[in-house]
Each structure stands twice: as structure tokens, then as C-alpha cells.
Amino acid sequence: MQTNFTEEQLQDAGTATANKILRACVHCGFCTATCPTYQVLGDELDSPRGRIYLIKDMLENERVPDAKTVKHIDRCLSCLACMTTCPSGVHYMHLVDHARSYIEEHYTRPWHDRALRWMLAQVLPYPGRFRLAMLGAKIARPFRGLLPDPRLRAMLEMAPKQIPPVSPNDAPQSFPAKGARKMRVALMTGCAQKALNTDINDATIRLLRRLGVEVVVAKGAGCCGALTHHMGREKDSHAAAAANIRAWMAEVQGEGLDAVVINTSGCGTTVKDYGHMFRETELAAEATQVSALAMDITELLAKIGLPEVDPGHEAAGLRVAYHAACSLQHGQKVTDPPKALLKGAGFQVLLPADAHLCCGSAGTYNLMQPEISGQLKARKVKTLEVLEPEVIAAGNIGCMMQIGSGTGVPVVHSVELLDWATGGPKPPALTGDPLPQPVPILRD
């Protein structure tokens, strides 16, 4: 694609990066075949190619974004399926992230949109505030039909009926390896995940300890910044990311780290991009180092290897429909490890049709674009349920909540199944007791 940025415009790092990305696009349109919003809406401007044209025009002319441009960019899921299918290597993620930041800086949204986005930015990244918000949603849910804004109704409907108690295992501390220590890793405990599902981190810690890994929850680490980053709130997202970089580098410079382990793939995609986010700052070198250490839990488990599994275990042969989160398969290009690990642990792994398509969760997308998200959820649930699974597994809390709200099939994290098959407890979602009282993991 031909671009016409001036030398002065290219002095800005974000614009220079956008220019390189735009020039890589050859208009082939392969991205339209795998874009979920284009499949649902059928509008060229709701495809990556269409949005690229809108972004190019907006940035080159340094114009105030209009409502039309903002609407079509807001409708992008950032599922990144287009990056997987693009034959030219167009880095759409960095382009749309820059466009969102530009919109946030130059466009004045209607007051109710500003208020809603501000509220999400002030609540979702903070587990304590998120818990209070969910309690309020439980009280208000019976009255959701009275709300005029479908986004507010979606927020009430997405809130879980039961909220797990706070887990003591998510506080800063160290969990020693059982037996000889083979590795020392930092576990990112997340933000929304700590409020929505405490079983995931507990299962991760148990499993890694049994495999000879010391697990550290670093003091000062928190939200990865993804939720605000994808809303264009660069100042907020960079502040959260910088706190994580400093927290994990303190561990690196202390007893050392072999990896930063992440069990929420949406966070993993962002942490692996810290090097790019901070490329023009004083944290550039440390951010790059943290990005290099970042690993999805299934990447680490594939590297370590699981112990032999008892073929007579209750989990053996269980029919598991595996949902590949977009942030894992497209954002991080981690595709084989989750499936191979589940198969190796004795599960019967079932793969749905159109596994490359998004479930419609996408961070805050299911709250901000409930109609499109609902159509994508219905499509995803249908392809999973037709497999007649006994359980659905995924590697991202957002996907788990989204799919779980549309099916009666239990939805669990892949690491919960792997923990169970190798000596851990049965996942609470499969026992009929989804909210056990969490207890500190014993340091025996």
C-alpha cells in the first residue's frame, strides 16, 4: 500500500510504525475470510482491510476521527485472526492499537460512552472494585430490563451468579517446589481472574510445584494493562505494565526467574508485547527482557513435560472440547501445546469447526458490543455443543465466562484438567460445587 506521510509525521514513533505496517498491506483481502465481524456484518469497513483504509486516511491527514471511523474501529475484536491468515505479515495488532490511542486523544465521544469506558477502566483491572461491582450487579440483575442501554444490560447479565471468595494464594508470596527445585517462575495472577475464578491460579500453583517448580507471586504485580490498552487509554495501560515490569525485574535481579508464567492468554499476548510498548522509553531493555521471559502455562508445561498418567484415572477418556482462545492461537501462536498436553493426560480432545473464529469475548468487547458479541457466542457454542463434550476447556478466563454464559456444559481452564489428571483435585466445576472455600496451599 502506498503511503504519503511527511518526514515530520514520521518523527513520531507510533506513526512511523503505522507507516511500515500500512506499506506491508497488498490489498489481497485474505483477511476478510477469517474476520469474525466481517462474517457477521458483511461490511467491508468491518474487515481488517477496510479498517486499514480508514486508519490510513485518519493518520495521514491528521484529522479528527469522525463517528463512522470510530464505529468501525470500535467493532474490531482484536482477535488477530487476520494476522494468522495474512500472507504479507501485516502487523495489524500494532496498527489498530495505535489507531485506538489516536482516537482516544483526538475524538470526543458522547458523554455516556465516555462515562461507560471510564467506569470499565476504573473497575475491571482492580479485583476488589470488580468484586463490589459484581455484587451490585447481582442486586440489580432483576431490573436489567428497565435499562435503556443494551451495554448496561449486558454487564448485568455477564456478572456471575456466585462470586468466589478471595483466595489467599493470590497474595504476594513464594510457593516452594516439591522435591529438588528445577525452575523458579513468577506467576501472573491477573486482575479480573482473581475475582471471577480462583481455581485457575490454585491449579497452576499445585501442578507446577509437583513438577519441581518454585512459584512466586511478585509483590507489586497486577493487571497486565490489556483492558485499558485496547480502549486506547495508553497512560493507564502503560502504568499497569510498568508496575509489572518493575515487580518481575526485582525477582530477576534477586533470586532469578526462568519464566513469567501466564494462565490468561489475553494477558500473555500483552505481556509478550511489552518490549514494543516501551520501545521508546527508559524501560525498553527491561520490558524486552520481561517479554522474552513470558510464557503461557501450556508452553512451560510442554517444555517441562508431564509425569506418567494413571490410565485408570477418573479423567481418562473424558470428552473435552477444546476452545482455542484467539489471544493464544493468533496473538501468541501457541496452538499445539494445549491440545498435546490434554491428549497426553488421557483426555479425548475434540476440536470444533471454525476453531479460528472468536467467541466474542475479547476483553471488554462483550460489554461494549453486546449484539455482535452475542452472535459470535451463539455460533461458537453451537460448534462446541455439537461435539457432545462432557467438558469444554479453554486457556482464557474471558472465553470461559463468555462460553459458559451460553451453555450448560461445564467450562474449565485447561490447567485445571491437567492438574486433576496428574494428582490434583477434581475441578470444582465438574463436582457440582463450583465455589469451594479456598485455602492456602500447604508448603510441605
Beta strands, then each sheet from edge to edge (+ up, - down):
strand 1: 173-175
strand 2: 183-188
strand 3: 213-217
strand 4: 259-262
strand 5: 294-296
strand 6: 319-322
strand 7: 348-350
strand 8: 391-394
strand 9: 411-413
sheet 1: 1+ 3- 2- 4- 5-
sheet 2: 7+ 6+ 8+ 9+
end
